Amino acid sequence: MVEVDGKQVFSTLDELVDPAHTALVVVDMQRDFCSAGFSFAQQGIDISMYPPMVPRLVRLVDGARSAGIPVIYIMMTRLPDSKIESPAQLRFTMRLHFATRGPLKPLQYTMEGSEGQQIIPELSPKPGDVVVRKFRSSGFWGTNLDMLLRSNAIKSIVVTGVTTEGCVESTARDGLFNDYYVIVPEDCVASDDPAQHDASLLLMRHRFDVVPSEEILDRWAPAVTGPPGTADRSTASPAD
């Protein structure tokens, strides 16, 4: 801890990821983005970076639950007939991966209620976890994520998931703008574009604490006092 203008500022990883004030945020680990046979893969987008990352994220999620750290899943959600998308937002989805998909057209994914919207089976939410639906890139924009975090006295968020340069970075930036400490486990984020993944991590290293997930787990291990979930502070329910 250091003092700046009379304010106490966390200065070590131990302080930043202390289970007493930390939440784990899992962004967009949904079938349409991450799984073979679903939307992105069907549209020719390279999802090869995702499978190797999943076991590391599973380990981090399990470690969080064991340490009593709230696990919050963020789910990208779209409604039929573009009911919640402006023309500008539609233009954004049209530009996503246009080089791979050919002429500009809206990219289809995570329609509400579809199988593709679901969290991948390896990371299925468990009792005590919370699910927050979002309709834009950031997990904070138009959601109750900030209220959820403040209601549980959270000061730090560990942001994971996909895509690194997209919804992960957007959520990380908004986390900082909402006055949370932001930690990004470099091996628990991934992208369908390796160059953009690397560029995003390079940028985020100048703004957030970007560290290997094992370093975070090492700090959480002393907090484990019983079976996974026994010290969980969150309430089991979706949050919209």
Order of alpha helices (4+ residues) and beta strands (2+ residues): beta-beta-alpha-beta-alpha-alpha-alpha-beta-alpha-alpha-beta-alpha-beta-alpha-beta-beta-alpha-beta-alpha-beta
